[in-house]
Amino acid sequence: MASEVQEEIPVHEEFFLCGGVETQILKCGPWTNLFDTQSVTRPKLLIFIIPGNPGFSPFYLPFAKNLYSLTKGSFPVWMISHAGFTLVPKDKKILTAPDEPNAQEIEDIYGLNGQIEHKIAFLRAHVPKDVKIILIGHSIGSYISLRVMKHAPELPVIHTFLLFPTIERMAETPNGRIATPLLCWFRYALYATSYLVLKPCPEIIRSFITRKALERLSFTGEIPLKNLLQPFCLGNTAVHRGQVTLGGDNKTLFLVFQLTFYYGKTDGWCPVKYYEDMKKDFPEGDIRLCEKGISHAFVLGFSQEVAAIVADWMNHKLPKI
């Protein structure tokens, strides 16, 4: 029954030029352009998902559809892919943004700071000032969400949910100690290898490998992940992770009452000690530890469970905010 309801949810895939880069947006709900909608029917709130790494928005579609359903379809749920993670298919066209500043190029857009500016540029151009925003950041998307709030305080963000947040000392984590030096030192080797091996590979073979890999991960999605093995996109994944050597300055968490943290118990990217430290530093904050055994990459098998958790939080918090 739940799957039948989900299939009825309207999903729109769109591509925009954001910061000078092709950007994929997935939108759940009937609202596609919040500026064109009449004030009577325009939603008062947008739920905006900023992904982890790799930043492919189709991974988050099952989560978004569950969340849309559990919030009774009252608000649009949008997902944005990270800059450099999407190439526009030949049968799709790049749409124009409602606001001109979105066309301005962003310096080093594939780096971490560029990714932050990329999200700010999109929100400024596509969300009217009278539409409130709830951010949902996952993994490094949590760090990006915090920086969006700090660098663009004029955006009407009323609350931010940080899921399995990698917002500090990532290079010191069990996974980070392996990934950070690998991607920093051998980044160009990864670039070269991916281009040499995958670039000559026919699209049909890349699609077959992608499909089989996702089947092994028990992931099925209605939006094809065509760019997962594109050398250009893989290279940007390496740059993104390689630059996430975050320091302790992130503990200057302004607006702690606008944040909800959800840490994992067995998270190689964010150990339980980080949860304990955050609870100690901000005892008044809404900081929680997962008791359900959900993995860091919750989109691979736990989308429905995490959507239910976030929807429950929203139902309790929305009357207050």
Kinemage of the C-alpha trace (Angstrom):
@kinemage 1
@onewidth
@group {chain A} dominant
@subgroup {mainchain}
@vectorlist {calphas} color= white
{ca met a 1} P 0.000 0.000 0.000
{ca ala a 2} L 2.801 2.419 0.894
{ca ser a 3} L 4.530 1.767 -2.431
{ca glu a 4} L 1.251 2.436 -4.301
{ca val a 5} L 0.883 5.788 -2.545
{ca gln a 6} L 4.487 6.656 -3.369
{ca glu a 7} L 3.970 5.898 -7.058
{ca glu a 8} L 1.202 8.515 -7.144
{ca ile a 9} L 3.520 11.257 -5.869
{ca pro a 10} L 4.428 13.614 -8.714
{ca val a 11} L 8.192 13.800 -9.270
{ca his a 12} L 9.813 16.323 -11.605
{ca glu a 13} L 13.408 16.109 -12.818
{ca glu a 14} L 14.835 19.441 -13.931
{ca phe a 15} L 18.227 20.823 -14.908
{ca phe a 16} L 19.349 24.389 -14.256
{ca leu a 17} L 22.512 26.358 -14.781
{ca cys a 18} L 23.570 27.219 -11.242
{ca gly a 19} L 26.848 29.018 -10.627
{ca gly a 20} L 27.776 28.308 -14.230
{ca val a 21} L 27.362 24.526 -13.806
{ca glu a 22} L 24.645 22.098 -14.935
{ca thr a 23} L 22.621 21.161 -11.854
{ca gln a 24} L 20.041 18.403 -11.381
{ca ile a 25} L 17.006 19.102 -9.199
{ca leu a 26} L 14.359 16.549 -8.221
{ca lys a 27} L 11.055 17.916 -6.962
{ca cys a 28} L 8.321 15.988 -5.141
{ca gly a 29} L 4.890 17.556 -5.322
{ca pro a 30} L 2.918 19.575 -7.886
{ca trp a 31} L 4.955 22.766 -7.349
{ca thr a 32} L 7.774 23.226 -9.839
{ca asn a 33} L 8.219 27.008 -9.901
{ca leu a 34} L 7.487 28.725 -6.608
{ca phe a 35} L 7.548 32.147 -8.300
{ca asp a 36} L 4.793 31.262 -10.792
{ca thr a 37} L 2.421 29.835 -8.218
{ca gln a 38} L -0.358 32.168 -7.138
{ca ser a 39} L -0.075 33.374 -3.563
{ca val a 40} L -3.263 31.510 -2.608
{ca thr a 41} L -1.911 28.105 -3.672
{ca arg a 42} L 1.803 28.734 -3.079
{ca pro a 43} L 3.155 26.518 -0.279
{ca lys a 44} L 4.334 28.315 2.822
{ca leu a 45} L 7.255 25.952 3.327
{ca leu a 46} L 9.911 24.170 1.241
{ca ile a 47} L 11.777 21.085 2.447
{ca phe a 48} L 15.216 21.169 0.823
{ca ile a 49} L 17.559 18.160 0.935
{ca ile a 50} L 21.331 18.643 0.595
{ca pro a 51} L 22.952 15.243 -0.055
{ca gly a 52} L 26.102 13.643 1.227
{ca asn a 53} L 28.879 12.375 -0.997
{ca pro a 54} L 28.487 11.194 -3.703
{ca gly a 55} L 26.001 13.997 -4.262
{ca phe a 56} L 23.538 12.350 -6.638
{ca ser a 57} L 19.997 13.448 -5.789
{ca pro a 58} L 18.304 10.266 -7.186
{ca phe a 59} L 19.751 8.344 -4.209
{ca tyr a 60} L 17.487 10.455 -1.980
{ca leu a 61} L 14.280 10.134 -3.978
{ca pro a 62} L 12.804 7.199 -1.976
{ca phe a 63} L 13.528 9.133 1.244
{ca ala a 64} L 11.981 12.309 -0.196
{ca lys a 65} L 8.851 10.526 -1.419
{ca asn a 66} L 8.348 8.877 1.961
{ca leu a 67} L 8.801 12.240 3.672
{ca tyr a 68} L 6.379 13.939 1.274
{ca ser a 69} L 3.781 11.245 1.958
{ca leu a 70} L 4.260 11.346 5.745
{ca thr a 71} L 3.801 15.126 5.764
{ca lys a 72} L 0.523 14.598 3.874
{ca gly a 73} L 1.796 16.263 0.714
{ca ser a 74} L 1.501 19.671 2.330
{ca phe a 75} L 4.930 20.931 1.270
{ca pro a 76} L 7.251 20.449 -1.704
{ca val a 77} L 10.333 18.323 -1.089
{ca trp a 78} L 13.282 19.218 -3.329
{ca met a 79} L 16.688 17.570 -3.719
{ca ile a 80} L 19.741 19.120 -5.321
{ca ser a 81} L 22.713 17.250 -6.759
{ca his a 82} L 26.154 18.625 -5.991
{ca ala a 83} L 27.867 20.698 -8.653
{ca gly a 84} L 29.863 18.518 -11.027
{ca phe a 85} L 27.922 15.333 -10.256
{ca thr a 86} L 25.503 15.591 -13.178
{ca leu a 87} L 25.741 15.834 -16.946
{ca val a 88} L 22.522 16.846 -18.679
{ca pro a 89} L 21.152 14.052 -20.908
{ca lys a 90} L 20.809 14.855 -24.588
{ca asp a 91} L 17.011 14.648 -24.410
{ca lys a 92} L 16.797 17.206 -21.586
{ca lys a 93} L 17.097 20.964 -21.786
{ca ile a 94} L 18.641 23.353 -19.287
{ca leu a 95} L 15.978 25.628 -17.813
{ca thr a 96} L 16.475 29.262 -16.951
{ca ala a 97} L 16.420 30.404 -13.344
{ca pro a 98} L 13.779 32.885 -12.187
{ca asp a 99} L 16.495 35.196 -10.862
{ca glu a 100} L 19.519 36.475 -12.798
{ca pro a 101} L 22.215 36.127 -10.065
{ca asn a 102} L 21.944 32.355 -10.406
{ca ala a 103} L 23.774 32.603 -13.741
{ca gln a 104} L 26.911 34.054 -12.188
{ca glu a 105} L 29.861 31.672 -12.119
{ca ile a 106} L 31.216 30.505 -8.765
{ca glu a 107} L 34.943 30.232 -8.220
{ca asp a 108} L 36.186 26.672 -7.552
{ca ile a 109} L 32.603 25.433 -7.604
{ca tyr a 110} L 33.631 21.765 -7.326
{ca gly a 111} L 35.464 22.390 -4.034
{ca leu a 112} L 33.748 22.412 -0.671
{ca asn a 113} L 33.356 26.210 -0.444
{ca gly a 114} L 32.114 26.280 -4.017
{ca gln a 115} L 29.507 23.636 -3.191
{ca ile a 116} L 28.252 25.825 -0.325
{ca glu a 117} L 27.964 28.870 -2.614
{ca his a 118} L 26.261 26.644 -5.205
{ca lys a 119} L 23.429 25.801 -2.766
{ca ile a 120} L 23.090 29.425 -1.652
{ca ala a 121} L 22.857 30.579 -5.271
{ca phe a 122} L 20.109 28.068 -6.012
{ca leu a 123} L 18.019 28.953 -2.963
{ca arg a 124} L 18.334 32.687 -3.604
{ca ala a 125} L 17.219 32.288 -7.203
{ca his a 126} L 14.460 29.697 -6.835
{ca val a 127} L 12.780 30.313 -3.479
{ca pro a 128} L 10.668 33.441 -2.856
{ca lys a 129} L 11.429 35.352 0.325
{ca asp a 130} L 7.997 34.611 1.797
{ca val a 131} L 8.466 30.815 1.530
{ca lys a 132} L 10.098 29.374 4.644
{ca ile a 133} L 12.776 26.699 4.283
{ca ile a 134} L 13.565 23.536 6.216
{ca leu a 135} L 17.005 22.186 5.365
{ca ile a 136} L 17.840 18.496 5.633
{ca gly a 137} L 21.545 17.807 5.369
{ca his a 138} L 23.050 14.345 5.232
{ca ser a 139} L 26.710 13.603 5.986
{ca ile a 140} L 28.785 16.401 4.401
{ca gly a 141} L 25.457 17.936 3.403
{ca ser a 142} L 25.064 18.746 7.106
{ca tyr a 143} L 28.225 20.852 7.028
{ca ile a 144} L 27.026 22.565 3.846
{ca ser a 145} L 23.649 23.260 5.500
{ca leu a 146} L 25.307 24.926 8.480
{ca arg a 147} L 27.431 27.084 6.200
{ca val a 148} L 24.392 28.041 4.136
{ca met a 149} L 22.736 29.308 7.316
{ca lys a 150} L 25.855 31.211 8.346
{ca his a 151} L 26.769 32.732 4.963
{ca ala a 152} L 23.205 33.574 3.868
{ca pro a 153} L 21.305 34.636 6.993
{ca glu a 154} L 18.715 36.413 4.833
{ca leu a 155} L 17.372 33.040 3.661
{ca pro a 156} L 14.202 32.180 5.654
{ca val a 157} L 15.562 28.907 7.097
{ca ile a 158} L 13.427 28.062 10.127
{ca his a 159} L 14.984 24.698 11.031
{ca thr a 160} L 17.737 22.350 9.890
{ca phe a 161} L 17.893 18.595 10.396
{ca leu a 162} L 21.417 17.167 10.313
{ca leu a 163} L 21.467 13.425 9.591
{ca phe a 164} L 24.651 11.502 10.405
{ca pro a 165} L 26.499 14.832 10.317
{ca thr a 166} L 30.133 15.015 9.240
{ca ile a 167} L 30.677 18.578 10.401
{ca glu a 168} L 34.008 18.363 12.236
{ca arg a 169} L 37.327 16.514 12.442
{ca met a 170} L 36.453 14.288 9.506
{ca ala a 171} L 40.082 13.450 8.782
{ca glu a 172} L 40.367 11.991 12.314
{ca thr a 173} L 37.479 9.522 11.929
{ca pro a 174} L 38.111 5.806 11.217
{ca asn a 175} L 36.983 6.206 7.600
{ca gly a 176} L 38.530 9.645 7.225
{ca arg a 177} L 41.996 8.453 8.225
{ca ile a 178} L 41.930 6.177 5.194
{ca ala a 179} L 39.997 8.285 2.686
{ca thr a 180} L 41.529 11.707 3.303
{ca pro a 181} L 45.187 10.946 2.480
{ca leu a 182} L 44.136 8.625 -0.336
{ca leu a 183} L 42.017 11.248 -2.053
{ca cys a 184} L 44.355 14.130 -1.331
{ca trp a 185} L 47.530 12.409 -2.505
{ca phe a 186} L 46.185 10.181 -5.266
{ca arg a 187} L 43.407 12.406 -6.568
{ca tyr a 188} L 45.013 12.943 -9.965
{ca ala a 189} L 45.756 9.237 -10.279
{ca leu a 190} L 42.047 8.574 -9.708
{ca tyr a 191} L 41.206 11.167 -12.348
{ca ala a 192} L 43.555 9.599 -14.874
{ca thr a 193} L 42.468 6.025 -14.150
{ca ser a 194} L 38.770 6.837 -14.415
{ca tyr a 195} L 39.280 8.618 -17.736
{ca leu a 196} L 41.487 5.876 -19.190
{ca val a 197} L 39.212 3.026 -18.103
{ca leu a 198} L 35.725 4.520 -18.261
{ca lys a 199} L 35.861 7.184 -20.962
{ca pro a 200} L 36.257 4.692 -23.860
{ca cys a 201} L 33.641 2.430 -22.278
{ca pro a 202} L 30.309 2.478 -24.200
{ca glu a 203} L 27.360 4.008 -22.353
{ca ile a 204} L 25.452 0.709 -22.439
{ca ile a 205} L 28.267 -1.048 -20.550
{ca arg a 206} L 28.564 1.756 -17.977
{ca ser a 207} L 24.804 1.586 -17.438
{ca phe a 208} L 24.957 -2.198 -17.029
{ca ile a 209} L 27.767 -1.963 -14.432
{ca thr a 210} L 25.893 0.780 -12.569
{ca arg a 211} L 22.664 -1.213 -12.527
{ca lys a 212} L 24.364 -4.360 -11.230
{ca ala a 213} L 26.250 -2.421 -8.561
{ca leu a 214} L 23.032 -0.785 -7.332
{ca glu a 215} L 21.275 -4.158 -7.307
{ca arg a 216} L 23.986 -5.492 -4.997
{ca leu a 217} L 23.317 -2.515 -2.734
{ca ser a 218} L 19.567 -3.292 -2.870
{ca phe a 219} L 18.855 0.159 -4.293
{ca thr a 220} L 16.147 0.740 -6.867
{ca gly a 221} L 15.225 4.177 -8.139
{ca glu a 222} L 12.907 5.574 -10.770
{ca ile a 223} L 15.427 8.245 -11.873
{ca pro a 224} L 18.378 6.518 -13.587
{ca leu a 225} L 21.822 7.180 -12.123
{ca lys a 226} L 23.407 7.626 -15.546
{ca asn a 227} L 26.364 9.678 -14.313
{ca leu a 228} L 27.565 7.373 -11.560
{ca leu a 229} L 30.452 6.080 -13.692
{ca gln a 230} L 31.117 9.232 -15.693
{ca pro a 231} L 34.843 10.035 -15.233
{ca phe a 232} L 34.091 13.756 -14.795
{ca cys a 233} L 31.613 13.070 -11.975
{ca leu a 234} L 33.835 10.482 -10.297
{ca gly a 235} L 36.723 12.937 -10.318
{ca asn a 236} L 34.623 15.575 -8.570
{ca thr a 237} L 33.662 13.046 -5.915
{ca ala a 238} L 37.344 12.613 -5.124
{ca val a 239} L 37.952 16.364 -4.921
{ca his a 240} L 34.936 16.814 -2.656
{ca arg a 241} L 36.008 14.175 -0.147
{ca gly a 242} L 39.647 15.170 -0.328
{ca gln a 243} L 38.850 18.713 0.784
{ca val a 244} L 36.787 17.713 3.805
{ca thr a 245} L 39.473 18.079 6.445
{ca leu a 246} L 37.297 20.024 8.792
{ca gly a 247} L 38.562 21.639 11.945
{ca gly a 248} L 36.963 22.309 15.299
{ca asp a 249} L 35.769 25.798 14.323
{ca asn a 250} L 32.404 24.260 13.457
{ca lys a 251} L 31.561 24.037 17.120
{ca thr a 252} L 30.738 27.739 17.072
{ca leu a 253} L 27.204 26.580 16.339
{ca phe a 254} L 25.155 29.746 16.200
{ca leu a 255} L 21.367 29.235 16.253
{ca val a 256} L 21.583 25.895 18.063
{ca phe a 257} L 17.832 25.997 18.724
{ca gln a 258} L 17.219 25.828 14.978
{ca leu a 259} L 19.135 22.568 14.671
{ca thr a 260} L 18.375 18.886 15.216
{ca phe a 261} L 21.304 16.442 15.117
{ca tyr a 262} L 20.966 12.708 14.492
{ca tyr a 263} L 24.176 10.701 15.035
{ca gly a 264} L 24.758 7.031 14.235
{ca lys a 265} L 25.972 4.476 16.777
{ca thr a 266} L 28.253 2.669 14.329
{ca asp a 267} L 29.290 5.495 12.026
{ca gly a 268} L 32.812 5.331 10.640
{ca trp a 269} L 32.519 8.931 9.429
{ca cys a 270} L 31.243 10.352 12.704
{ca pro a 271} L 32.069 8.377 15.875
{ca val a 272} L 29.860 8.348 18.957
{ca lys a 273} L 32.480 10.474 20.710
{ca tyr a 274} L 31.509 13.367 18.424
{ca tyr a 275} L 27.902 12.985 19.597
{ca glu a 276} L 29.055 12.964 23.223
{ca asp a 277} L 31.232 16.034 22.682
{ca met a 278} L 28.381 17.902 21.029
{ca lys a 279} L 25.990 17.008 23.876
{ca lys a 280} L 28.575 18.230 26.364
{ca asp a 281} L 29.202 21.516 24.519
{ca phe a 282} L 25.526 22.204 23.794
{ca pro a 283} L 23.461 20.506 26.532
{ca glu a 284} L 20.408 22.555 25.554
{ca gly a 285} L 20.556 21.427 21.919
{ca asp a 286} L 18.375 18.821 20.194
{ca ile a 287} L 21.124 16.229 19.742
{ca arg a 288} L 20.127 12.579 19.366
{ca leu a 289} L 21.807 9.205 18.948
{ca cys a 290} L 20.300 6.562 16.679
{ca glu a 291} L 19.025 3.491 18.547
{ca lys a 292} L 17.752 1.683 15.443
{ca gly a 293} L 21.017 0.434 13.946
{ca ile a 294} L 20.691 2.657 10.872
{ca ser a 295} L 23.872 2.993 8.832
{ca his a 296} L 25.527 6.232 7.725
{ca ala a 297} L 24.413 5.656 4.111
{ca phe a 298} L 20.773 5.424 5.168
{ca val a 299} L 19.536 5.939 1.584
{ca leu a 300} L 20.669 2.370 0.886
{ca gly a 301} L 17.973 0.492 2.754
{ca phe a 302} L 16.698 2.796 5.500
{ca ser a 303} L 14.970 5.616 3.612
{ca gln a 304} L 11.534 4.805 4.988
{ca glu a 305} L 12.759 4.586 8.592
{ca val a 306} L 14.650 7.886 8.475
{ca ala a 307} L 11.767 9.632 6.697
{ca ala a 308} L 9.455 8.518 9.510
{ca ile a 309} L 11.882 9.915 12.115
{ca val a 310} L 12.196 13.279 10.346
{ca ala a 311} L 8.432 13.520 9.713
{ca asp a 312} L 7.779 12.883 13.413
{ca trp a 313} L 10.248 15.653 14.342
{ca met a 314} L 8.591 18.023 11.873
{ca asn a 315} L 5.092 17.278 13.143
{ca his a 316} L 6.235 18.171 16.657
{ca lys a 317} L 8.267 21.234 15.688
{ca leu a 318} L 6.190 22.859 12.944
{ca pro a 319} L 3.467 24.138 15.296
{ca lys a 320} L 6.233 25.915 17.259
{ca ile a 321} L 8.046 27.368 14.254
